[in-house]
């Protein structure tokens, strides 16, 4: 559907042929709580890390990412490093990056050290920030869509929603408003 605000990938990843359990992975961008990517996967055996599942799902779906199973610096060409810093005032800044949650909770370990055991595992990557104010680091892994940073969400703040509610710099070439048929050519916007 042309107005769809999320890219749905129905790729199924088989990590084992026997005894598999269904799970899901989604990515939430900087400007909206709506996922910009969703996929399903199947976990076989007793456990697999959230990082390994993420790498495998992104690779199978063709989602660009930088990093590895222990941590992701960029998903869908999102800014990292100095480009992911927002200066709020002379004494306050926000530093943006990717955090993950499993079944609604944010683990205190890197994704490569968090193993999925639940047959309904739901991994959600979300663009988030850590706050620095008056010389003190405060909370971390706060969803960026709650503050909608201007540098990522300028067009949506102006009232013009973007495809998938993700800034063009964060949208890889070929990401569509709807889902393409498997094997179909991917039109570029």
Secondary structure as UniProt FT lines:
FT   TURN            2..3
FT   STRAND          7..8
FT   STRAND          21..28
FT   STRAND          35..43
FT   STRAND          48..49
FT   HELIX           50..61
FT   STRAND          65..68
FT   TURN            69..70
FT   STRAND          71..75
FT   TURN            76..77
FT   HELIX           81..84
FT   STRAND          85..89
FT   TURN            90..91
FT   STRAND          92..102
FT   TURN            103..104
FT   HELIX           111..113
FT   STRAND          115..116
FT   TURN            119..120
FT   STRAND          122..133
FT   TURN            134..135
FT   STRAND          136..137
FT   STRAND          142..143
FT   HELIX           144..146
FT   HELIX           150..157
FT   TURN            158..159
FT   HELIX           163..165
FT   HELIX           168..170
FT   TURN            173..174
FT   TURN            182..183
//
